[in-house]
Amino acid sequence: MEQNLIGISRVPCYYWLLCLLKLIEPDSLRKCFTKWVTSLLPEDWSGQTLSIDGKRIRSTERMSRCESPL
């Protein structure tokens, strides 16, 4: 498996991810997430609402009744 840009060569365990998440300040995460989402929107987006449909994201409309979306 090839290492990515941050040098992780395998999927970290649950405990490692939990410890990492505890180090992140919620306000900093909110600011970074908001900046990232804003960068994805067109410039003339102000005043509009972005509606995100979880079913469309997970493509449940194409699933049969016995498949689970998660």
N, C-alpha and C positions, 0 to 999 in steps of 0.2 A: 504494500500500500504506500502510495506517495504522500509525503508530508505536505501540508498546506502552508500558507504564509506565516502562520503563528507557531509552527513547529509541532503540531499535535498529529501523531501518526496513527492513533486509534481512538475509538469512542471512549470518553471518560466514564467512570462509574457514577452512579446516582449520588453517592456521598460527596464526591469531588465537585459535581455540579452544584449541589446544595451549598457547600462551603463557598464556592465562587459567587453564587447569587446573594449570599449573606453579606458579601463585601460591597455590593453595589448600593449606592444611596438612591432611594426611590425618586427623589427630585431630579437627580442627574439622569436617571434612566428615562423619566418622563420628558425631560428637555431634549435628550438625544433622539428618542422615539418620535417626538413631535417634529423635530427638525428633519428627520429622515422621511417621514410621511409627507411633509410639506414639500420636500424636494421632488417627490414623485408626481405631484399635482401640477396641472397647467397653471401658468401665471395668472390667467383671468378667472381663477377659481373662487375668489373672495365672495363671501355672502351665501354660498351654496352649501348644501349638505351632502356628505358622502355616506351612502348607505351600503353596508357590507352584509351580504347574505351568506351565512355559514353553509347553507345547503348548496349554494352555487359554488362556493369555494371548494367544498369537499366533493363536488360533482355527484350528489345523491340523486339528481334527476335522471341519471343514466343507469342507476343501480336497479337490480331486481329486488323483490321484496325480502329475500333471504340474506342479502348482503348487509353488512354493517358499515355505516359511514366512517366509523372510527376504527 
